[in-house]
Amino acid sequence: MNPTTWVSKVLVFNKVIGGTAPHLLSVLQHRLEPIFAEFLAAQLKARGGGSRDDLAGRVREYMKSGLARIKATMSAWRPERCYVPAEFEHEDFAEHRGKHLVDAYHDTILGRAKQPLFLTRCVLDFGTPSDSLVRSWVESQVVDPVKKVLMHVVDDYLDDEPDEDHPREELVAMAERECIVLLEEQQSVGIVGRYDGANAKYRETHRRNFNRPFNPFVLLVSRVGEEGIDLQEQCRYVIHYDLEWNPAKMEQREGRVDRVNWGRADEGFIDVRFMLLKGTYEERIFHAVMQRDQWFQVLIGSKRKELGRIDDDELLSAEADLDEAPIEDHDDSGRLTDEEKQDVMIDLRPLDARKPRVETRCENID
């Protein structure tokens, strides 16, 4: 199994956050946790790496020793500047004011040793999880990034002398922002995360970790996350749990993953799925959306994403080539077949209003 592709993550769009999101999260966690636990156990067995608890214990010990080294290095380097300022307002730093910066991250980082994706990534990255390889992996994935950020915060903000251009309040505010981002990236989160208004406190934590190769594996996103955020770095699967009437909004959702420098481009495509039950209102929405999308294709063209990227001369030349090419050489990718069009082009008018149209159509067919 290729360790760079096996954990392609899943993005689920669900706009009804009050009712279905908590239930979805609970059900998905219940189903996914044993799957990943069994996979991790199988990988450890195949590599002779012992049990999950043994691996988690070693990872935790290497984290502790690595954090202790960071603390000692910072204390020797800037003994009076490496403490959490009293001005930090974020609630997760409140109990650590006046304590060493490393202490504010200690328990959060150790919690990652419980994550199945974290441990599985460790095994897949290095094969047989020997002590030296596990220690090296923990250093590269946890210890070094934390050390780099904290030393940058101390050196660039907390150790600077305030002046008119950079008062103390501004320097502390910038330091706190950097520390919050690091905390969000190191948080231990569940295998299923949420990015919505009901989870405002931790949604950035879930978003940042969704773009990394660890938990969460599934991210439930409401309308809050349908635009303006990047979720492409580890994801190739998009599921529309519920639908929008406007096909442009559906495409906007998928655009969270379908972006430049897409992290899963080596797998060839982004897999988009719909959750539908035959005969339900959702099926009616789906048919209406597909019909509207077909009109977009007729009016704008099936390659509408490419508009504006070629000039008029190139466009005329391309059209001439297409006219001269055999029919079988035309590129119809992205278009529905005639049979598919018949399935989606349903008449949504009331029955009384569409009877004449149906009768006329039948006469023409005969």
Protein Blocks (a to p, Z undefined) as FASTA:
>chain_A
ZZklmmoccddddfblmlmmmmmmmmmmmmmmmmmmmmmmmmmmmnonopfklmmmmmmm
mmmmmmmmmmmmmmmmmmmlmcccfklmbfklmmmgoiafklmmmmmmmmmmmpmklmmm
mmmmnopadfklmmmmmmmmmmmmmmmmmmmmmmmmmmpccdfklgfklmmmmmmmmmmm
mmmmmpccdfbdcddfklmmmmmmmmmmmmpcbdcfbdcddfklmgopacklmgcbdcdf
bacfblklmmmmmmmmmcghiaklmnopacddddddehiaklmmmmmmmmmmmmmmmmno
pklmmgoiacfklmmmmmmmmmmpcfklpccehiacfklmmmmmccfbdfklmmmmmmmm
mmmmZZ
